[in-house]
């Protein structure tokens, strides 16, 4: 494989949300080196990571390198070009935004009881009321990462909940779903080629903290997922790939899900989130290395 130059813009979802003029917050730059180290299988020996601390400018060691990004947003492409590196072909920002929007995942069908994608406060209120009979609700803005852009609601909407919603572009929608106790988190990552071919890796386990920030990816132990749960997760990854292809997307993607406590047993969320970009699942290597 030819050597590559990388922009690891882990905050791509924020750029997709805020658009032109977006500036990465300090916490993103602070955690980037650690995350980059843990993505070693993605960033191969001989590759060069163009970190945020490096001043732009043409360099001899970058000559002839392919330009890649965690997600090829406008700012990522511009940074590569500023170093004299040509970005690889990638979908437009319009397609990236549509593919990573929570509404895209919701359009494939809700996969949690009483979940809804709502675009008005009244619709949110109604969805929360349906969930409140069994527990708390979780509100999720259209874009977010590391657990940001979410709010837990207990019972009816409060004045603070409504203020949070009013600070959200409600015309773009809010995902409303039950807050559950997660037992096992899993992810399937893959690559969608420009010709529509799909390559999937196996299901891997992942761990997130209480706010939803990624902590690690691992191989699942035998028995952590039942066969039906595995079949559902892979089936939803294939569905997501077809929908992404129909949208005009090509490139890396991931589909996250989880098993959660329900009543006296467990239930399965096979498709909680679609990420049309690289994911931390690649910390175990690309799909071809996981087969």
Buried (B, 14 or more C-beta within 10 A) or exposed (E): EEBBBBBBBBBBBBBBBEEEEBEBEEEBBEBBBEBBEBBEEBBEEEBBBBEBEEEEEEBEEBEEBBBBBBBBBBBBBEBBEEBBBEBBEBBEBEBBBBBBBBBBBBEBEBBBBBBBBBBEBEBBBEBBBBBBEEBBBBBBBBBBBBBBBBBEBEEEBEEEBEEBBEEBEBEBBBBBBBBBEBBBBBBBBBBBEEEEEBBBBBBBBBEBEEEBEBEEBEEBEEEBBEEEBBEBBBEBBBBBBEBBBEBEBBBBBBBBBBBBEBEEEBBBBBBBBBBBBBBBBBBBBBBEEBE
